[in-house]
Amino acid sequence: MLQLEKYIALLRGINVSGKNKIAMPELKIAFEEIGFLNVSTYINSGNVIFSSNIQDKDELIKKSEAIIAEKFMLNIPVTIVSAKDLSNILENTPEWWGTDNKEIYDNAIFVIPPTSVEEVFAAVGEAKQGYEKIAHHGNVIFWSATLKTFSKTRWSKIASSSVNTSVTIRNANTVNKLFLLTK
């Protein structure tokens, strides 16, 4: 019998400005209905922690997107990160990312396959020197900017870029909390 693995499903673009509304208790039930175990959600932005003996992430994504389409009538992109992968990602963050400095806005940009990190960089462009910092590890791009000059950054415009629907963004606090919830 295959061992249960812990995963996090990151849903893109739900409960934003009143669009793509999904209640987290209903989402939890939907994930349980497709056989995922130990299901919990974290905050309203579409973070589902669960266990499964399925180890093929593409299959997990297909099942997740299918139940969301069936239950909520929404076509929502999902990416899946295993607890092991998230641990590795957090071990490889740049030293400037995820500090306690409240003047800095730290985001993790999760690239949704089949889009690549290189495609996201090509679409958004280089970080503006002095305004933002950018690095990546695997399929995650780390981006930091000061709140004071946030509007002058290039990467703050990712939401209006051609790769907008190919990424889902979480702040450093959320990423760290999701990791703790997989323990």
TAGISUL-V598319 format. One record per pair of residues at least 4 apart in sequence whose ideal C-beta (glycine too) atoms are under 7 Angstrom apart, sorted by the first residue. I is the first residue (numbers start at 0). GAP is how many residues later the second one is. If there is no record, write none. Layout:
i=I gap=GAP
i=I gap=GAP
This chain:
i=1 gap=51
i=1 gap=53
i=2 gap=50
i=3 gap=33
i=3 gap=47
i=3 gap=48
i=3 gap=49
i=4 gap=46
i=4 gap=47
i=4 gap=50
i=4 gap=77
i=5 gap=43
i=5 gap=45
i=5 gap=76
i=5 gap=77
i=5 gap=176
i=6 gap=43
i=6 gap=45
i=6 gap=53
i=6 gap=73
i=6 gap=74
i=6 gap=75
i=6 gap=76
i=7 gap=39
i=7 gap=40
i=7 gap=41
i=7 gap=73
i=7 gap=78
i=7 gap=170
i=7 gap=174
i=8 gap=39
i=8 gap=41
i=8 gap=55
i=8 gap=69
i=8 gap=71
i=9 gap=36
i=9 gap=37
i=9 gap=68
i=9 gap=69
i=9 gap=71
i=9 gap=100
i=9 gap=158
i=9 gap=160
i=10 gap=35
i=10 gap=65
i=10 gap=67
i=11 gap=64
i=11 gap=65
i=11 gap=100
i=11 gap=153
i=11 gap=156
i=12 gap=7
i=12 gap=63
i=13 gap=6
i=13 gap=8
i=13 gap=31
i=13 gap=32
i=13 gap=62
i=14 gap=5
i=14 gap=6
i=14 gap=7
i=14 gap=29
i=14 gap=30
i=14 gap=31
i=15 gap=4
i=19 gap=54
i=19 gap=56
i=21 gap=4
i=21 gap=5
i=21 gap=24
i=21 gap=50
i=22 gap=4
i=23 gap=4
i=23 gap=17
i=23 gap=20
i=24 gap=4
i=25 gap=4
i=26 gap=4
i=26 gap=14
i=26 gap=21
i=27 gap=4
i=27 gap=11
i=27 gap=12
i=27 gap=13
i=28 gap=4
i=29 gap=37
i=29 gap=41
i=30 gap=5
i=30 gap=8
i=30 gap=17
i=30 gap=19
i=30 gap=36
i=31 gap=4
i=31 gap=7
i=32 gap=34
i=33 gap=29
i=33 gap=33
i=35 gap=14
i=35 gap=15
i=35 gap=16
i=36 gap=13
i=36 gap=14
i=36 gap=15
i=37 gap=12
i=37 gap=13
i=38 gap=9
i=38 gap=11
i=39 gap=9
i=39 gap=141
i=40 gap=6
i=40 gap=7
i=41 gap=5
i=41 gap=7
i=41 gap=135
i=41 gap=136
i=41 gap=139
i=42 gap=4
i=42 gap=131
i=46 gap=131
i=48 gap=129
i=48 gap=132
i=48 gap=133
i=51 gap=8
i=53 gap=5
i=53 gap=6
i=55 gap=4
i=56 gap=4
i=56 gap=23
i=57 gap=4
i=58 gap=4
i=59 gap=4
i=59 gap=20
i=60 gap=4
i=60 gap=17
i=60 gap=18
i=60 gap=19
i=61 gap=4
i=62 gap=4
i=63 gap=4
i=63 gap=14
i=64 gap=4
i=64 gap=11
i=64 gap=13
i=65 gap=4
i=66 gap=4
i=67 gap=4
i=67 gap=6
i=67 gap=8
i=68 gap=4
i=68 gap=5
i=68 gap=6
i=76 gap=35
i=76 gap=88
i=78 gap=31
i=78 gap=33
i=78 gap=89
i=80 gap=4
i=80 gap=5
i=81 gap=4
i=82 gap=4
i=82 gap=99
i=83 gap=4
i=84 gap=4
i=85 gap=4
i=85 gap=92
i=85 gap=93
i=85 gap=96
i=86 gap=4
i=86 gap=92
i=87 gap=4
i=88 gap=48
i=88 gap=49
i=88 gap=51
i=89 gap=89
i=91 gap=45
i=92 gap=4
i=92 gap=5
i=92 gap=49
i=93 gap=41
i=93 gap=48
i=95 gap=37
i=95 gap=48
i=96 gap=9
i=96 gap=45
i=96 gap=47
i=96 gap=75
i=97 gap=8
i=97 gap=74
i=97 gap=78
i=98 gap=5
i=102 gap=43
i=102 gap=44
i=102 gap=45
i=103 gap=40
i=103 gap=42
i=104 gap=39
i=104 gap=40
i=104 gap=42
i=104 gap=45
i=105 gap=38
i=105 gap=65
i=105 gap=66
i=106 gap=36
i=106 gap=62
i=106 gap=63
i=106 gap=64
i=107 gap=32
i=107 gap=34
i=107 gap=62
i=107 gap=64
i=107 gap=67
i=108 gap=31
i=108 gap=32
i=108 gap=34
i=108 gap=49
i=108 gap=58
i=108 gap=60
i=109 gap=29
i=109 gap=30
i=109 gap=57
i=109 gap=58
i=110 gap=4
i=110 gap=5
i=110 gap=6
i=110 gap=9
i=110 gap=28
i=110 gap=30
i=110 gap=55
i=110 gap=56
i=111 gap=54
i=111 gap=55
i=111 gap=56
i=114 gap=4
i=114 gap=5
i=114 gap=48
i=114 gap=51
i=116 gap=4
i=116 gap=19
i=116 gap=22
i=116 gap=24
i=117 gap=4
i=118 gap=4
i=118 gap=44
i=119 gap=4
i=119 gap=21
i=119 gap=43
i=119 gap=46
i=119 gap=47
i=122 gap=38
i=122 gap=39
i=122 gap=40
i=123 gap=30
i=123 gap=31
i=123 gap=34
i=123 gap=37
i=123 gap=39
i=124 gap=29
i=126 gap=5
i=126 gap=6
i=126 gap=7
i=126 gap=27
i=126 gap=28
i=127 gap=4
i=127 gap=24
i=127 gap=25
i=127 gap=26
i=130 gap=14
i=130 gap=18
i=130 gap=21
i=130 gap=22
i=131 gap=11
i=131 gap=12
i=131 gap=13
i=131 gap=21
i=131 gap=22
i=131 gap=23
i=132 gap=11
i=133 gap=7
i=133 gap=8
i=133 gap=9
i=133 gap=21
i=134 gap=7
i=135 gap=4
i=135 gap=5
i=135 gap=6
i=142 gap=12
i=144 gap=4
i=144 gap=5
i=144 gap=8
i=144 gap=11
i=145 gap=4
i=148 gap=4
i=149 gap=6
i=150 gap=5
i=156 gap=4
i=157 gap=6
i=157 gap=9
i=158 gap=5
i=159 gap=4
i=162 gap=4
i=169 gap=4
i=169 gap=5
i=171 gap=4
i=172 gap=4
i=173 gap=4
i=174 gap=4
i=175 gap=4
i=176 gap=4
i=177 gap=4
